[in-house]
Amino acid sequence: MGTVFDTVLRPAIVAASRSERVKVASERWPVTERVVRRFVPGESLAEAMAAVGAELADGLAVTVDFLGEDTLDESQADATVSAYLALLESLSTARSTPDGSVEVSMKLTALGLGLPEHGAKIAEENARTIVEAADGLGVLVTVDAENHTTVDRRLAIVRSLRDDFPDTGTVLQACLRRTEDDCAEFAASGARIRLCKGAYAEPAAVAFTERRQVDDNYLRCLRTLMRGRGYPMVATHDPTMIDAATILADEFGRAPGTWEHQMLYGIRVDEQRRLAAAGARVRVYIPYGEQWYGYLVRRLAERPANLGFFLRALAG
């Protein structure tokens, strides 16, 4: 199943994520809302905050993502900033002990990185507005990953933000060939790094295309982060990688509060609770907003189990 999924199904699903025709058709399916709610608690801030409250009450940490990306409209980027500022105000009232339990994740293309003129400058200014507000409210910020064409600009902005707000984190993707070197740099600088496998279809020139290669690189990168000075955030649902994280944390003498597991809202919920009950910090990634389509389709493309859930919902 793995080979067929990686070589046939996954590229087709990723292509669908870029198709406006498939998006419009899918929104008309009666089953869509049921499937979406498995991964996205809602489109409104109130729905997102209800999910945040439930996770915090169960002893988990959260990171919240206002869905959106690839904006080429400066006014839309401004609207995204406003949405994050409202989200931060809500999160600051929900914040519970221990510190660091609430975080937001944001994509730089949603903040204007792709604008044809001065995109990087606009995105950094918008990101700085959000990070500064979050810092004043005691909320963490992680700059999310996007496809390989954005990595250099994203990491340059993250470095700039960390000069003034060193708790600013970012995401590195094990599917990319460069990531082991990026992990070494950011681990040495003491950064908060979310390590994931990667949810974008990338060319072989810059990325590993076989699942075993990605897994091997994930383990190499995880070792680099665990022995470094930073704060590793192990974003995976893979049991092998989850076990490896615990083993490596023990090997390098890391206490539970110096690293964490991260999982997506609605995926392996029982495992999230099991790890938290065992004393690990577990952070749940909670997305919300009207632009759920691209996010949902990438989740289906990541794992055969996610696609299986979708197909079972259709059959039902």
N, C-alpha and C positions, 0 to 999 in steps of 0.2 A: 504493500500500500504506500509506503514511504516514497519509493521511487516514482510511482505513478503520480502521487500527489505533488511532489516537487517539480517534476518535469512537464506534467500536462495540466493538472487541475490548478495548481497555485498560479502559474502565469495567466491562465484564463480568468481566475478570480481577480487578480491584480488588474488585468485589463478592464474588467467590469467596473472596478473602482473609479476608473477615469471616464466611464461612459455616461454621458448625461441621459441618453435614451434608456439605458438600463436603470438608472437612478429613478427617473420619472415613472417607469413601469413598476418598479419595486414598491414605490410609495402607494400604489393603488392596490397592492395585494392585501387582502384582509389579514393575512398571517404576519405581515411586516411588523406591526406594533408589538405583537407578542415576542417576536424574535429580537427586536430592538431593545425592548425592556429587559431582556436578559443581560445585555451589555451596557445599556445607557439608561439611567434611572428616569430621565425625562428631559424635556427641552427647556424648562424654566429653572430659575435660581431656587425657587421654593422646593421644587422636586429634588434638585441636587442637594440642598441642605437637609432634606428629610433623610436622604441616603447617608450623608455625612454623620448626622446624629445617630443613626442606627449603628454605623461602624464604630464610632467612638464609644458608644455605650457597650459594645462588645469587646472593648479593650484593644481595638486596632487603631493605627494611625491612618491618615488619609492624604492623598494628593488629588486635587480637583482641576480638571481641564475644561475650560470653555472652548468647545469645539469650533474649529475654523482654521483655515490655512489657505495659502496661495492667493491671497487678496491682491488685486492690482488697483484697488480703489483706496485712496488715502483716507476718505471719510469712513470707510468700513474699518480701516485700521484704528482710527480714532474711536469708533464705536466699540471695538474689541477692548481697547484700553479702559473705556468707561465700564464695560461689563466686568473686567477684572477688578477694578476699584470697588465696585459694588459687591463682588464676590469676597474680596478681602475684608470688607467691613462685616459681612455676615460671618465669615470664618473667625474673625477676631472675637466675636461674642460666643462662638461655639467652642473655642479653644479650651482644651482640658489638659490636665497634667498627664504625663510628663511633658516638658517643653519639647517642641519639635513635632508634636502630634499632628499638626495641620500644615499643609503645603499647597501651593498651586503649581501647575505645570503649564507652560505656555510655548507656543510655536512662533518662531520669529517671522515666518512668512505671513502669519495672521496679523503681525504688527507692522508689515510693510516691507519686509526684506526683498520681495520680488518686484517692488515698484521700479519702473524703468529709469527714473532719475533719483539718485541719492537714497536708494532703498536701504542700504546698510546703515546709513546715518539716521534715517527715520526710524528704522526698527530698533536701533540702539537707544535712541531717545525715548521711544515708547516703552521699551523694556526697562529702562532706568526709572521711568515714572512708576511702573508697577513694582519694581524691586524696592525702591525707596519707600513707597507706601507700605509694602509688606513688612519691611524691616521695622517700621514704626509701630506696626500692629502685632509683632511677634509671630509672623507667618513666614515660613520658608518658601523659596522659589527655586524651581528647576526648569531650565531651558530645554525643551524637548528636542528629540532627534527628528530629522526629516531626511530626504534622500541625499545621496552622496554629493550632489552638486552644491549643497548648502553648507557642508561641514566646515570648510575653511573660514567662511564669513561668520558662521555661528560661533565657532570656538574663539575667534578674535573678539567678538562681542562679549562672550563669557569672560574672557581674560580681563577685558576692560571693566566689566561690572564687578568682578572679584577684587579689583584694586580697591574699591570703596566698600563693597559688600561681600566679604570673603565667604559667607555662607551660601552664596549663589551656587547652585549645582547645575550639572548638565548630564546629557545622556550620550553614551558611546555604544556603538552597535558592533557585536562580534562578527557579523557577516562581512564587515569591511576589512580589507587587508591592512589598512593603516592603523587599526584600532589598538593593537598591542603597544605601538609607540605612543599613541595618545594617552593610553592608560598610564604608561610610565611617567609621562610629563605631569599629568594631573594628580596622580598618586603622590608624587614627590612634592607637589605644591600644597598638599593638604586639602584637596577639593572634595566636595560631595559629588560622587559619580554613580549614576544609575547605569548598570551594565545590562543590556538586553541583547537578544539575538538579532533583531532587526525585522521590520515588517514591510520593507520596500523591495521591489524587484530591481536588482542592481546588475550592471554588466560585469562579466567575468574579469575584465581588466582591473576593476577596483574592488571586487568582492569575491568571496568564496561562494560557490554555487551548489556545493554538495552539503547535505546536512551534517555528515561526519566532520567535514572541514570546519564548519561553523561551530560545532560542539567543541572540537579540539581548541579552536581559537578562544572560545568562551572560557574554557578552563585555564588557558594560559593568561588571559586578561584578568580573570578572577584572582589568580595567584598574585599577579602584579599588584592589584588593588588591595588585597588583604595584607600584603607585607609592606604596603606603603603607609604614608602619613595621613591619608585622606579618610573619607567615610564612604565605604562601599555600600551601594544599594543594589541588591541582587534581584534583578527583575526577570523572573522566569517562573514557569509552571512545571518545568521539566524535573521529575523526581531525582534524576541523576545529578543535575546541577544544584538542586536544593541540598542534597546530601553532601555534595562536594563543598558547598559554601560552609557548612557546619564543620566539616573536617579541616578545611583551610583556616577557618577562624580559630579553631583550637590549636592548630599547628603554630600560628603566629601570635598566640596569646591574646586574642581579641575578646574583650568582655562583650556581653550582649548589647550594651548601649553604644557600641562603637561601629556597628554595621546593622543592616536590616534586610529583610526579605520584602519584595514588592510583587504584588499580583493584581490582575485586572478585576474590576468589579464584575461579579457574576461568574467568574471562572475559578474552579477548585475551591469553592467557599469552605467546604469542610476542612481542607488542608490549611487554609488561612487560619481557621480557628484552632486547629491542632497545634500549629507552630506557635501561635500566640499563647496558648495554654501551657506550652512547654517552656515559656520564658523568653521567646524570641520577639524582637520587634517586627511587626508585619504592617506594611503600609498598602492600602487599597487604592488603586488608581480609578477615580470616579470621573467619567466624562459626562458633559451635558451640553445641550444646545440644539439648535435646529439643524446644524450641519453634521448630522450623525452618519450620513451615508458612507463617506470615505472611511471613517473610523470603523464602522461595522464591517465593511467588506475586507479591510485589512486584518481584522480579527479572524474572519473566516479563512483568510489565506494563510494565517500563521500556523494553524494546527488542524490535522484531520479531525480531531475530536470536536472542534468548533463547527466545522462544516457538517459533521454528523448531526449535531444538534439542530442546525438549520434545516437539514433535509428531513429530520424527524418531525420538525414543526410543520413543514410543508405537507408531509404525509398525513399529519393529524388534521 
